[in-house]
Amino acid sequence: GYNLRHPTFKDKRVRQAITAAINKDELIQGVLFGMGQKANGPMIPGRWAHNPQVKDLPFDPAYARKLLAEAGWVPGSDDFLHKDGKPLRFTILTNQGNQQRLMTAQIIQQRLKQVGIDVRIRIVEWAAFLKEFIDKGNFEVVLLAWLTSQDPDMYDIWHSSKTKPGELNFIGYNNPEVDRLLEEGRSTFDIEKRKKAYFRIQEILADEQPYTFLYVPDALPVVSSRIRGIDPAPAGIGHNLIKWYVPKQEQRY
């Protein structure tokens, strides 16, 4: 997620370029051992609100360099890009104790270096991470994950009214059309109307790239083979837990 209050990230071409410079397949193989899929927006594939027509920015370092050049970033003598005498440099902030996020940040760091971006990584203890950095907007780029509910309402994350300290739109995203669509989506029970609103939101976010959406990890629950009645679903295997059972001949006491 990019701090959209920061001058570097106000230009969407910079955000698009960073996304184009990251090999998401490489992350899935190197960090998740192949157990995941690429993300191109805030909706999990397979759920009714996911827009399958939204196209991800493909991994394309040449296109990334082109976008950065259009945004005014030019090569310097130190192998990094510069603009107005300043290098294209930022710090990815993430929380302590999460090896997946650290590995993801390190791989991204190497990929962005190849297109002329100088990336630093900072790991911070969780409580301080939230209180001193996220809640105060004291960061440049943050690496985090969302655990989303079955309902696709994303008002708290993307609405411009939710940018105050301690709220969830901590990157400072503000788009009047997205605000209107979020309000429409949560004000009706009509699934088709909601789907239309959320499909359009995903199109806008794919273009603006306020986040670089990286991957959706697979869930890997383990259950004894004696248990029957399990029904995998987008809600997770525990959604019908009340119907699980063990056949009498396999019960152990």
Secondary structure, DSSP 8 states (H G I E B T S, - for coil): -B-TTSGGGSSHHHHHHHHHH--HHHHHHHHHTT-EEE--SSS-TTSTT--TT-------HHHHHHHHHHTT-EE-TTSSEEETTEE-EEEEEEETT-HHHHHHHHHHHHHHHTTT-EEEEEEE-HHHIIIIIITTT--SEE-------SS---HHHH-GGG-STTSS-TT----HHHHHHHHHHTS---HHHHHHHHHHHHHHHHHH-SS---EEE-------TT-B-----TT-GGGGGGG-B--GGG---
